[in-house]
Amino acid sequence: MSSAMAARSFGQAAKRALPRTAFLQPPLSRPVILPSSSHVLRSRAGAAPVTFSRSFAADAQQGGSASSTAGKESEAKEQPTAAATTGPSAEEEVQEESALDMLKKELDEAEDKLKKEKHELLLALAEFENNKKKNLTERDGRRRNAMVNCARKMVEVYSEFDAMAHSEDKVDGLSDASKALQEGINLTRDLYRSTFERFDIVALQPEVGKPMNSNHHEKVEEVKSEGAAPHSIVEVVKPGWILEPDSQKPVVIKKAQVKVAA
């Protein structure tokens, strides 16, 4: 039998004799050295012994030496890699610097945006305050105008009731029904008068002998009066009405009618 046929038969016998897990194990890092030219291998099942030839042993030694050489080469390749990971490279430092520059740029942009939005917010608040003052002023003006108009209407109605209340002085011998009606008119007039006092509407009573004020007085006639100064009040024909006389802006509802000296 030739050496090739012996090696083939030996390989087949080894596969049958050895367990399957033996072929899954990694190669040995050290070569297997067989002490003699031939060795005997017995299987666990009691099979016939298999004799190792010298050529197979040599092949086993060559395979072990090859695996050892590959292991040394892999260790040599891993050494520079481990050494490279011990410290940061120049590329990593450049990347870190570029990341810091980007963060600073984003921070500057955020600060500029914050300043701009803060400025816009202050402008909006200032505009809101201006509009608020303007609206309050307009509201007060409208309220005052409405109050002045209402006061003028009430004064006109009061003047009508006051004129009817004094009509009994001109008529004699009124009936009981007319007297009751006259009494109701007087009560209504007094009710209006008390309402004037509640809303700070005061009667404007000019003093005789005082100079005439065109803002408060209305001249109905000029009369000659001895000892009276020109354009001074000689007689009060009908009193006037003024709204809130003690305020900063009093409003004359109705001017007082007076006679002045010529």
Rosetta constraint file for C-alpha pairs under 8 A:
AtomPair CA 1 CA 5 HARMONIC 6.46 0.50
AtomPair CA 1 CA 6 HARMONIC 6.68 0.50
AtomPair CA 2 CA 6 HARMONIC 6.27 0.50
AtomPair CA 3 CA 7 HARMONIC 6.15 0.50
AtomPair CA 3 CA 55 HARMONIC 7.80 0.50
AtomPair CA 4 CA 8 HARMONIC 6.29 0.50
AtomPair CA 5 CA 9 HARMONIC 6.21 0.50
AtomPair CA 6 CA 10 HARMONIC 6.04 0.50
AtomPair CA 6 CA 53 HARMONIC 7.86 0.50
AtomPair CA 7 CA 11 HARMONIC 6.17 0.50
AtomPair CA 7 CA 53 HARMONIC 7.48 0.50
AtomPair CA 7 CA 56 HARMONIC 6.71 0.50
AtomPair CA 8 CA 12 HARMONIC 6.38 0.50
AtomPair CA 9 CA 13 HARMONIC 6.17 0.50
AtomPair CA 10 CA 14 HARMONIC 6.06 0.50
AtomPair CA 10 CA 50 HARMONIC 6.73 0.50
AtomPair CA 10 CA 51 HARMONIC 7.44 0.50
AtomPair CA 10 CA 52 HARMONIC 7.17 0.50
AtomPair CA 11 CA 15 HARMONIC 6.28 0.50
AtomPair CA 12 CA 16 HARMONIC 6.45 0.50
AtomPair CA 13 CA 17 HARMONIC 6.12 0.50
AtomPair CA 13 CA 50 HARMONIC 6.97 0.50
AtomPair CA 14 CA 18 HARMONIC 5.83 0.50
AtomPair CA 14 CA 50 HARMONIC 7.77 0.50
AtomPair CA 15 CA 19 HARMONIC 7.74 0.50
AtomPair CA 17 CA 42 HARMONIC 7.19 0.50
AtomPair CA 17 CA 43 HARMONIC 4.60 0.50
AtomPair CA 17 CA 44 HARMONIC 7.07 0.50
AtomPair CA 17 CA 45 HARMONIC 7.82 0.50
AtomPair CA 17 CA 47 HARMONIC 7.53 0.50
AtomPair CA 18 CA 22 HARMONIC 6.79 0.50
AtomPair CA 18 CA 43 HARMONIC 6.66 0.50
AtomPair CA 19 CA 23 HARMONIC 7.85 0.50
AtomPair CA 20 CA 24 HARMONIC 7.27 0.50
AtomPair CA 21 CA 25 HARMONIC 6.80 0.50
AtomPair CA 27 CA 64 HARMONIC 7.45 0.50
AtomPair CA 27 CA 67 HARMONIC 6.86 0.50
AtomPair CA 28 CA 64 HARMONIC 6.51 0.50
AtomPair CA 28 CA 67 HARMONIC 7.21 0.50
AtomPair CA 28 CA 68 HARMONIC 7.77 0.50
AtomPair CA 29 CA 64 HARMONIC 6.81 0.50
AtomPair CA 29 CA 67 HARMONIC 6.16 0.50
AtomPair CA 29 CA 68 HARMONIC 4.97 0.50
AtomPair CA 29 CA 71 HARMONIC 7.20 0.50
AtomPair CA 30 CA 64 HARMONIC 5.83 0.50
AtomPair CA 30 CA 65 HARMONIC 6.79 0.50
AtomPair CA 30 CA 67 HARMONIC 7.77 0.50
AtomPair CA 30 CA 68 HARMONIC 5.98 0.50
AtomPair CA 31 CA 60 HARMONIC 7.38 0.50
AtomPair CA 31 CA 61 HARMONIC 5.30 0.50
AtomPair CA 31 CA 62 HARMONIC 7.46 0.50
AtomPair CA 31 CA 63 HARMONIC 7.19 0.50
AtomPair CA 31 CA 64 HARMONIC 3.77 0.50
AtomPair CA 31 CA 65 HARMONIC 5.32 0.50
AtomPair CA 31 CA 68 HARMONIC 7.43 0.50
AtomPair CA 32 CA 60 HARMONIC 6.59 0.50
AtomPair CA 32 CA 61 HARMONIC 5.64 0.50
AtomPair CA 32 CA 64 HARMONIC 6.35 0.50
AtomPair CA 33 CA 57 HARMONIC 7.41 0.50
AtomPair CA 33 CA 60 HARMONIC 7.90 0.50
AtomPair CA 33 CA 61 HARMONIC 6.11 0.50
AtomPair CA 34 CA 39 HARMONIC 7.94 0.50
AtomPair CA 34 CA 57 HARMONIC 6.28 0.50
AtomPair CA 36 CA 54 HARMONIC 7.93 0.50
AtomPair CA 37 CA 52 HARMONIC 7.56 0.50
AtomPair CA 37 CA 53 HARMONIC 6.29 0.50
AtomPair CA 37 CA 54 HARMONIC 4.79 0.50
AtomPair CA 37 CA 57 HARMONIC 7.72 0.50
AtomPair CA 38 CA 51 HARMONIC 5.96 0.50
AtomPair CA 38 CA 52 HARMONIC 4.85 0.50
AtomPair CA 38 CA 53 HARMONIC 5.14 0.50
AtomPair CA 38 CA 54 HARMONIC 6.16 0.50
AtomPair CA 39 CA 50 HARMONIC 7.81 0.50
AtomPair CA 39 CA 51 HARMONIC 5.34 0.50
AtomPair CA 39 CA 52 HARMONIC 4.96 0.50
AtomPair CA 39 CA 53 HARMONIC 7.47 0.50
AtomPair CA 40 CA 49 HARMONIC 5.88 0.50
AtomPair CA 40 CA 50 HARMONIC 5.40 0.50
AtomPair CA 40 CA 51 HARMONIC 4.75 0.50
AtomPair CA 40 CA 52 HARMONIC 6.46 0.50
AtomPair CA 41 CA 49 HARMONIC 5.48 0.50
AtomPair CA 41 CA 50 HARMONIC 5.14 0.50
AtomPair CA 41 CA 51 HARMONIC 6.67 0.50
AtomPair CA 41 CA 52 HARMONIC 7.89 0.50
AtomPair CA 42 CA 46 HARMONIC 6.70 0.50
AtomPair CA 42 CA 47 HARMONIC 6.43 0.50
AtomPair CA 42 CA 48 HARMONIC 6.71 0.50
AtomPair CA 42 CA 49 HARMONIC 4.94 0.50
AtomPair CA 42 CA 50 HARMONIC 6.69 0.50
AtomPair CA 43 CA 47 HARMONIC 5.54 0.50
AtomPair CA 43 CA 48 HARMONIC 7.71 0.50
AtomPair CA 43 CA 49 HARMONIC 7.57 0.50
AtomPair CA 52 CA 56 HARMONIC 6.52 0.50
AtomPair CA 52 CA 57 HARMONIC 7.06 0.50
AtomPair CA 53 CA 57 HARMONIC 6.58 0.50
AtomPair CA 54 CA 58 HARMONIC 6.28 0.50
AtomPair CA 55 CA 59 HARMONIC 6.28 0.50
AtomPair CA 56 CA 60 HARMONIC 6.21 0.50
AtomPair CA 57 CA 61 HARMONIC 6.22 0.50
AtomPair CA 58 CA 62 HARMONIC 6.25 0.50
AtomPair CA 59 CA 63 HARMONIC 6.22 0.50
AtomPair CA 60 CA 64 HARMONIC 6.22 0.50
AtomPair CA 61 CA 65 HARMONIC 6.23 0.50
AtomPair CA 62 CA 66 HARMONIC 6.19 0.50
AtomPair CA 63 CA 67 HARMONIC 6.31 0.50
AtomPair CA 64 CA 68 HARMONIC 6.22 0.50
AtomPair CA 65 CA 69 HARMONIC 6.21 0.50
AtomPair CA 66 CA 70 HARMONIC 6.30 0.50
AtomPair CA 67 CA 71 HARMONIC 6.22 0.50
AtomPair CA 68 CA 72 HARMONIC 6.31 0.50
AtomPair CA 69 CA 73 HARMONIC 6.29 0.50
AtomPair CA 70 CA 74 HARMONIC 6.24 0.50
AtomPair CA 71 CA 75 HARMONIC 6.23 0.50
AtomPair CA 72 CA 76 HARMONIC 6.15 0.50
AtomPair CA 73 CA 77 HARMONIC 6.23 0.50
AtomPair CA 74 CA 78 HARMONIC 6.22 0.50
AtomPair CA 75 CA 79 HARMONIC 6.32 0.50
AtomPair CA 76 CA 80 HARMONIC 7.48 0.50
AtomPair CA 77 CA 81 HARMONIC 7.07 0.50
AtomPair CA 78 CA 82 HARMONIC 6.22 0.50
AtomPair CA 79 CA 83 HARMONIC 6.22 0.50
AtomPair CA 80 CA 84 HARMONIC 5.97 0.50
AtomPair CA 81 CA 85 HARMONIC 6.40 0.50
AtomPair CA 82 CA 86 HARMONIC 6.72 0.50
AtomPair CA 83 CA 87 HARMONIC 7.99 0.50
AtomPair CA 88 CA 92 HARMONIC 6.16 0.50
AtomPair CA 88 CA 93 HARMONIC 6.94 0.50
AtomPair CA 89 CA 93 HARMONIC 6.53 0.50
AtomPair CA 90 CA 94 HARMONIC 6.31 0.50
AtomPair CA 91 CA 95 HARMONIC 6.22 0.50
AtomPair CA 92 CA 96 HARMONIC 6.19 0.50
AtomPair CA 93 CA 97 HARMONIC 6.25 0.50
AtomPair CA 94 CA 98 HARMONIC 6.18 0.50
AtomPair CA 95 CA 99 HARMONIC 6.14 0.50
AtomPair CA 96 CA 100 HARMONIC 6.29 0.50
AtomPair CA 97 CA 101 HARMONIC 6.25 0.50
AtomPair CA 98 CA 102 HARMONIC 6.23 0.50
AtomPair CA 99 CA 103 HARMONIC 6.26 0.50
AtomPair CA 100 CA 104 HARMONIC 6.19 0.50
AtomPair CA 101 CA 105 HARMONIC 6.14 0.50
AtomPair CA 102 CA 106 HARMONIC 6.15 0.50
AtomPair CA 103 CA 107 HARMONIC 6.09 0.50
AtomPair CA 104 CA 108 HARMONIC 6.18 0.50
AtomPair CA 105 CA 109 HARMONIC 6.24 0.50
AtomPair CA 106 CA 110 HARMONIC 6.12 0.50
AtomPair CA 107 CA 111 HARMONIC 6.21 0.50
AtomPair CA 108 CA 112 HARMONIC 6.20 0.50
AtomPair CA 109 CA 113 HARMONIC 6.12 0.50
AtomPair CA 110 CA 114 HARMONIC 6.10 0.50
AtomPair CA 111 CA 115 HARMONIC 6.20 0.50
AtomPair CA 112 CA 116 HARMONIC 6.20 0.50
AtomPair CA 113 CA 117 HARMONIC 6.14 0.50
AtomPair CA 114 CA 118 HARMONIC 5.99 0.50
AtomPair CA 115 CA 119 HARMONIC 6.12 0.50
AtomPair CA 116 CA 120 HARMONIC 6.26 0.50
AtomPair CA 117 CA 121 HARMONIC 6.06 0.50
AtomPair CA 118 CA 122 HARMONIC 6.22 0.50
AtomPair CA 119 CA 123 HARMONIC 6.28 0.50
AtomPair CA 120 CA 124 HARMONIC 6.16 0.50
AtomPair CA 121 CA 125 HARMONIC 6.17 0.50
AtomPair CA 122 CA 126 HARMONIC 6.13 0.50
AtomPair CA 123 CA 127 HARMONIC 6.13 0.50
AtomPair CA 124 CA 128 HARMONIC 6.07 0.50
AtomPair CA 125 CA 129 HARMONIC 6.21 0.50
AtomPair CA 126 CA 130 HARMONIC 6.24 0.50
AtomPair CA 127 CA 131 HARMONIC 6.12 0.50
AtomPair CA 128 CA 132 HARMONIC 6.00 0.50
AtomPair CA 129 CA 133 HARMONIC 6.22 0.50
AtomPair CA 130 CA 134 HARMONIC 6.12 0.50
AtomPair CA 131 CA 135 HARMONIC 5.97 0.50
AtomPair CA 132 CA 136 HARMONIC 6.09 0.50
AtomPair CA 133 CA 137 HARMONIC 6.11 0.50
AtomPair CA 134 CA 138 HARMONIC 6.21 0.50
AtomPair CA 135 CA 139 HARMONIC 5.98 0.50
AtomPair CA 136 CA 140 HARMONIC 6.13 0.50
AtomPair CA 137 CA 141 HARMONIC 6.15 0.50
AtomPair CA 138 CA 142 HARMONIC 6.11 0.50
AtomPair CA 139 CA 143 HARMONIC 6.08 0.50
AtomPair CA 140 CA 144 HARMONIC 6.05 0.50
AtomPair CA 141 CA 145 HARMONIC 6.08 0.50
AtomPair CA 142 CA 146 HARMONIC 6.06 0.50
AtomPair CA 143 CA 147 HARMONIC 6.15 0.50
AtomPair CA 144 CA 148 HARMONIC 6.06 0.50
AtomPair CA 145 CA 149 HARMONIC 6.13 0.50
AtomPair CA 146 CA 150 HARMONIC 6.16 0.50
AtomPair CA 147 CA 151 HARMONIC 6.04 0.50
AtomPair CA 148 CA 152 HARMONIC 6.19 0.50
AtomPair CA 148 CA 243 HARMONIC 7.55 0.50
AtomPair CA 148 CA 251 HARMONIC 7.60 0.50
AtomPair CA 148 CA 253 HARMONIC 7.15 0.50
AtomPair CA 149 CA 153 HARMONIC 6.39 0.50
AtomPair CA 150 CA 154 HARMONIC 6.25 0.50
AtomPair CA 151 CA 155 HARMONIC 6.09 0.50
AtomPair CA 151 CA 201 HARMONIC 7.67 0.50
AtomPair CA 151 CA 243 HARMONIC 7.90 0.50
AtomPair CA 151 CA 253 HARMONIC 7.04 0.50
AtomPair CA 152 CA 156 HARMONIC 6.23 0.50
AtomPair CA 152 CA 253 HARMONIC 5.69 0.50
AtomPair CA 152 CA 254 HARMONIC 7.42 0.50
AtomPair CA 153 CA 157 HARMONIC 6.34 0.50
AtomPair CA 154 CA 158 HARMONIC 6.02 0.50
AtomPair CA 154 CA 192 HARMONIC 7.55 0.50
AtomPair CA 155 CA 159 HARMONIC 6.05 0.50
AtomPair CA 155 CA 241 HARMONIC 7.67 0.50
AtomPair CA 155 CA 253 HARMONIC 7.79 0.50
AtomPair CA 155 CA 254 HARMONIC 7.89 0.50
AtomPair CA 156 CA 160 HARMONIC 6.47 0.50
AtomPair CA 157 CA 161 HARMONIC 6.41 0.50
AtomPair CA 158 CA 162 HARMONIC 5.99 0.50
AtomPair CA 158 CA 189 HARMONIC 6.01 0.50
AtomPair CA 158 CA 192 HARMONIC 6.34 0.50
AtomPair CA 158 CA 193 HARMONIC 7.62 0.50
AtomPair CA 159 CA 163 HARMONIC 6.10 0.50
AtomPair CA 160 CA 164 HARMONIC 6.34 0.50
AtomPair CA 161 CA 165 HARMONIC 6.02 0.50
AtomPair CA 161 CA 185 HARMONIC 6.27 0.50
AtomPair CA 161 CA 186 HARMONIC 7.33 0.50
AtomPair CA 161 CA 188 HARMONIC 7.40 0.50
AtomPair CA 161 CA 189 HARMONIC 5.55 0.50
AtomPair CA 162 CA 166 HARMONIC 6.45 0.50
AtomPair CA 162 CA 186 HARMONIC 7.57 0.50
AtomPair CA 162 CA 189 HARMONIC 6.24 0.50
AtomPair CA 163 CA 167 HARMONIC 6.49 0.50
AtomPair CA 164 CA 168 HARMONIC 7.68 0.50
AtomPair CA 164 CA 182 HARMONIC 7.82 0.50
AtomPair CA 164 CA 185 HARMONIC 7.21 0.50
AtomPair CA 165 CA 182 HARMONIC 6.47 0.50
AtomPair CA 165 CA 185 HARMONIC 6.17 0.50
AtomPair CA 165 CA 186 HARMONIC 5.61 0.50
AtomPair CA 165 CA 189 HARMONIC 7.92 0.50
AtomPair CA 166 CA 170 HARMONIC 7.61 0.50
AtomPair CA 167 CA 171 HARMONIC 6.76 0.50
AtomPair CA 168 CA 172 HARMONIC 7.32 0.50
AtomPair CA 168 CA 174 HARMONIC 7.99 0.50
AtomPair CA 168 CA 182 HARMONIC 7.44 0.50
AtomPair CA 174 CA 178 HARMONIC 5.81 0.50
AtomPair CA 174 CA 179 HARMONIC 6.21 0.50
AtomPair CA 175 CA 179 HARMONIC 6.14 0.50
AtomPair CA 176 CA 180 HARMONIC 6.15 0.50
AtomPair CA 177 CA 181 HARMONIC 6.23 0.50
AtomPair CA 178 CA 182 HARMONIC 6.04 0.50
AtomPair CA 179 CA 183 HARMONIC 6.10 0.50
AtomPair CA 180 CA 184 HARMONIC 6.32 0.50
AtomPair CA 181 CA 185 HARMONIC 6.31 0.50
AtomPair CA 182 CA 186 HARMONIC 6.31 0.50
AtomPair CA 183 CA 187 HARMONIC 6.31 0.50
AtomPair CA 184 CA 188 HARMONIC 6.22 0.50
AtomPair CA 185 CA 189 HARMONIC 6.19 0.50
AtomPair CA 186 CA 190 HARMONIC 6.24 0.50
AtomPair CA 187 CA 191 HARMONIC 6.15 0.50
AtomPair CA 188 CA 192 HARMONIC 6.36 0.50
AtomPair CA 189 CA 193 HARMONIC 6.28 0.50
AtomPair CA 190 CA 194 HARMONIC 6.24 0.50
AtomPair CA 191 CA 195 HARMONIC 6.32 0.50
AtomPair CA 192 CA 196 HARMONIC 6.32 0.50
AtomPair CA 193 CA 197 HARMONIC 6.63 0.50
AtomPair CA 194 CA 198 HARMONIC 6.47 0.50
AtomPair CA 195 CA 199 HARMONIC 6.50 0.50
AtomPair CA 196 CA 200 HARMONIC 6.13 0.50
AtomPair CA 196 CA 201 HARMONIC 4.72 0.50
AtomPair CA 196 CA 202 HARMONIC 6.82 0.50
AtomPair CA 197 CA 201 HARMONIC 5.61 0.50
AtomPair CA 197 CA 202 HARMONIC 6.56 0.50
AtomPair CA 200 CA 243 HARMONIC 6.10 0.50
AtomPair CA 200 CA 244 HARMONIC 5.34 0.50
AtomPair CA 200 CA 245 HARMONIC 7.93 0.50
AtomPair CA 201 CA 241 HARMONIC 6.66 0.50
AtomPair CA 201 CA 242 HARMONIC 5.76 0.50
AtomPair CA 201 CA 243 HARMONIC 4.58 0.50
AtomPair CA 201 CA 244 HARMONIC 6.22 0.50
AtomPair CA 202 CA 241 HARMONIC 5.69 0.50
AtomPair CA 202 CA 242 HARMONIC 5.43 0.50
AtomPair CA 202 CA 243 HARMONIC 6.40 0.50
AtomPair CA 202 CA 244 HARMONIC 7.45 0.50
AtomPair CA 202 CA 245 HARMONIC 7.39 0.50
AtomPair CA 203 CA 239 HARMONIC 6.57 0.50
AtomPair CA 203 CA 240 HARMONIC 5.72 0.50
AtomPair CA 203 CA 241 HARMONIC 4.47 0.50
AtomPair CA 203 CA 242 HARMONIC 6.35 0.50
AtomPair CA 204 CA 216 HARMONIC 7.91 0.50
AtomPair CA 204 CA 239 HARMONIC 5.61 0.50
AtomPair CA 204 CA 240 HARMONIC 4.53 0.50
AtomPair CA 204 CA 241 HARMONIC 4.92 0.50
AtomPair CA 204 CA 242 HARMONIC 6.18 0.50
AtomPair CA 204 CA 255 HARMONIC 7.65 0.50
AtomPair CA 204 CA 256 HARMONIC 6.46 0.50
AtomPair CA 205 CA 236 HARMONIC 7.91 0.50
AtomPair CA 205 CA 239 HARMONIC 5.40 0.50
AtomPair CA 205 CA 240 HARMONIC 6.71 0.50
AtomPair CA 205 CA 256 HARMONIC 7.16 0.50
AtomPair CA 206 CA 210 HARMONIC 7.65 0.50
AtomPair CA 206 CA 217 HARMONIC 7.90 0.50
AtomPair CA 206 CA 233 HARMONIC 7.90 0.50
AtomPair CA 206 CA 236 HARMONIC 7.08 0.50
AtomPair CA 206 CA 239 HARMONIC 7.57 0.50
AtomPair CA 206 CA 256 HARMONIC 7.37 0.50
AtomPair CA 207 CA 233 HARMONIC 7.18 0.50
AtomPair CA 208 CA 232 HARMONIC 7.62 0.50
AtomPair CA 208 CA 233 HARMONIC 5.03 0.50
AtomPair CA 208 CA 234 HARMONIC 5.45 0.50
AtomPair CA 208 CA 235 HARMONIC 6.24 0.50
AtomPair CA 208 CA 236 HARMONIC 7.41 0.50
AtomPair CA 209 CA 228 HARMONIC 6.88 0.50
AtomPair CA 209 CA 229 HARMONIC 7.63 0.50
AtomPair CA 209 CA 232 HARMONIC 5.49 0.50
AtomPair CA 209 CA 233 HARMONIC 5.07 0.50
AtomPair CA 209 CA 234 HARMONIC 6.08 0.50
AtomPair CA 210 CA 232 HARMONIC 5.49 0.50
AtomPair CA 210 CA 233 HARMONIC 5.65 0.50
AtomPair CA 211 CA 231 HARMONIC 6.08 0.50
AtomPair CA 211 CA 232 HARMONIC 4.16 0.50
AtomPair CA 211 CA 233 HARMONIC 5.98 0.50
AtomPair CA 212 CA 217 HARMONIC 6.47 0.50
AtomPair CA 212 CA 231 HARMONIC 6.09 0.50
AtomPair CA 212 CA 232 HARMONIC 5.47 0.50
AtomPair CA 212 CA 233 HARMONIC 5.91 0.50
AtomPair CA 212 CA 260 HARMONIC 7.36 0.50
AtomPair CA 213 CA 217 HARMONIC 5.52 0.50
AtomPair CA 214 CA 218 HARMONIC 6.48 0.50
AtomPair CA 215 CA 252 HARMONIC 7.91 0.50
AtomPair CA 215 CA 255 HARMONIC 7.62 0.50
AtomPair CA 216 CA 240 HARMONIC 7.82 0.50
AtomPair CA 216 CA 252 HARMONIC 6.75 0.50
AtomPair CA 216 CA 255 HARMONIC 5.14 0.50
AtomPair CA 216 CA 256 HARMONIC 6.43 0.50
AtomPair CA 217 CA 240 HARMONIC 7.88 0.50
AtomPair CA 217 CA 255 HARMONIC 5.05 0.50
AtomPair CA 217 CA 256 HARMONIC 4.79 0.50
AtomPair CA 217 CA 257 HARMONIC 6.02 0.50
AtomPair CA 217 CA 258 HARMONIC 6.68 0.50
AtomPair CA 218 CA 255 HARMONIC 5.79 0.50
AtomPair CA 218 CA 256 HARMONIC 5.75 0.50
AtomPair CA 218 CA 257 HARMONIC 4.78 0.50
AtomPair CA 218 CA 258 HARMONIC 6.10 0.50
AtomPair CA 219 CA 257 HARMONIC 5.98 0.50
AtomPair CA 219 CA 258 HARMONIC 5.27 0.50
AtomPair CA 219 CA 259 HARMONIC 5.86 0.50
AtomPair CA 219 CA 260 HARMONIC 6.76 0.50
AtomPair CA 220 CA 257 HARMONIC 6.20 0.50
AtomPair CA 220 CA 258 HARMONIC 5.98 0.50
AtomPair CA 220 CA 259 HARMONIC 5.85 0.50
AtomPair CA 221 CA 258 HARMONIC 7.35 0.50
AtomPair CA 221 CA 259 HARMONIC 4.96 0.50
AtomPair CA 221 CA 260 HARMONIC 6.52 0.50
AtomPair CA 222 CA 259 HARMONIC 5.71 0.50
AtomPair CA 222 CA 260 HARMONIC 4.99 0.50
AtomPair CA 222 CA 261 HARMONIC 5.56 0.50
AtomPair CA 222 CA 262 HARMONIC 5.32 0.50
AtomPair CA 223 CA 234 HARMONIC 7.90 0.50
AtomPair CA 223 CA 259 HARMONIC 6.84 0.50
AtomPair CA 223 CA 260 HARMONIC 6.22 0.50
AtomPair CA 223 CA 261 HARMONIC 5.11 0.50
AtomPair CA 223 CA 262 HARMONIC 5.51 0.50
AtomPair CA 224 CA 261 HARMONIC 5.54 0.50
AtomPair CA 224 CA 262 HARMONIC 5.38 0.50
AtomPair CA 225 CA 234 HARMONIC 7.61 0.50
AtomPair CA 225 CA 261 HARMONIC 5.90 0.50
AtomPair CA 225 CA 262 HARMONIC 7.47 0.50
AtomPair CA 228 CA 232 HARMONIC 6.74 0.50
AtomPair CA 228 CA 234 HARMONIC 7.53 0.50
AtomPair CA 228 CA 261 HARMONIC 6.37 0.50
AtomPair CA 229 CA 261 HARMONIC 6.66 0.50
AtomPair CA 230 CA 260 HARMONIC 7.58 0.50
AtomPair CA 230 CA 261 HARMONIC 5.18 0.50
AtomPair CA 230 CA 262 HARMONIC 5.46 0.50
AtomPair CA 231 CA 260 HARMONIC 5.32 0.50
AtomPair CA 231 CA 261 HARMONIC 5.13 0.50
AtomPair CA 231 CA 262 HARMONIC 6.21 0.50
AtomPair CA 232 CA 260 HARMONIC 5.23 0.50
AtomPair CA 232 CA 261 HARMONIC 5.49 0.50
AtomPair CA 233 CA 258 HARMONIC 6.53 0.50
AtomPair CA 233 CA 259 HARMONIC 5.93 0.50
AtomPair CA 233 CA 260 HARMONIC 4.49 0.50
AtomPair CA 233 CA 261 HARMONIC 6.50 0.50
AtomPair CA 234 CA 258 HARMONIC 7.39 0.50
AtomPair CA 234 CA 259 HARMONIC 5.50 0.50
AtomPair CA 234 CA 260 HARMONIC 5.11 0.50
AtomPair CA 234 CA 261 HARMONIC 6.04 0.50
AtomPair CA 235 CA 258 HARMONIC 5.72 0.50
AtomPair CA 235 CA 259 HARMONIC 5.06 0.50
AtomPair CA 235 CA 260 HARMONIC 7.05 0.50
AtomPair CA 236 CA 256 HARMONIC 7.52 0.50
AtomPair CA 236 CA 257 HARMONIC 6.24 0.50
AtomPair CA 236 CA 258 HARMONIC 4.47 0.50
AtomPair CA 236 CA 259 HARMONIC 6.41 0.50
AtomPair CA 237 CA 256 HARMONIC 7.67 0.50
AtomPair CA 237 CA 257 HARMONIC 5.26 0.50
AtomPair CA 237 CA 258 HARMONIC 5.20 0.50
AtomPair CA 237 CA 259 HARMONIC 7.08 0.50
AtomPair CA 238 CA 256 HARMONIC 5.77 0.50
AtomPair CA 238 CA 257 HARMONIC 5.03 0.50
AtomPair CA 238 CA 258 HARMONIC 7.04 0.50
AtomPair CA 239 CA 255 HARMONIC 7.43 0.50
AtomPair CA 239 CA 256 HARMONIC 4.53 0.50
AtomPair CA 239 CA 257 HARMONIC 6.37 0.50
AtomPair CA 240 CA 252 HARMONIC 8.00 0.50
AtomPair CA 240 CA 253 HARMONIC 7.43 0.50
AtomPair CA 240 CA 254 HARMONIC 4.98 0.50
AtomPair CA 240 CA 255 HARMONIC 4.63 0.50
AtomPair CA 240 CA 256 HARMONIC 3.84 0.50
AtomPair CA 240 CA 257 HARMONIC 7.14 0.50
AtomPair CA 241 CA 252 HARMONIC 6.18 0.50
AtomPair CA 241 CA 253 HARMONIC 5.26 0.50
AtomPair CA 241 CA 254 HARMONIC 5.03 0.50
AtomPair CA 241 CA 255 HARMONIC 6.57 0.50
AtomPair CA 241 CA 256 HARMONIC 7.36 0.50
AtomPair CA 242 CA 250 HARMONIC 6.98 0.50
AtomPair CA 242 CA 251 HARMONIC 5.72 0.50
AtomPair CA 242 CA 252 HARMONIC 4.26 0.50
AtomPair CA 242 CA 253 HARMONIC 5.17 0.50
AtomPair CA 242 CA 254 HARMONIC 6.84 0.50
AtomPair CA 243 CA 250 HARMONIC 5.81 0.50
AtomPair CA 243 CA 251 HARMONIC 5.07 0.50
AtomPair CA 243 CA 252 HARMONIC 6.11 0.50
AtomPair CA 243 CA 253 HARMONIC 6.48 0.50
AtomPair CA 244 CA 249 HARMONIC 7.85 0.50
AtomPair CA 244 CA 250 HARMONIC 5.25 0.50
AtomPair CA 244 CA 251 HARMONIC 6.92 0.50
AtomPair CA 245 CA 249 HARMONIC 7.85 0.50
AtomPair CA 245 CA 250 HARMONIC 4.90 0.50
AtomPair CA 245 CA 251 HARMONIC 7.36 0.50
AtomPair CA 246 CA 250 HARMONIC 6.91 0.50
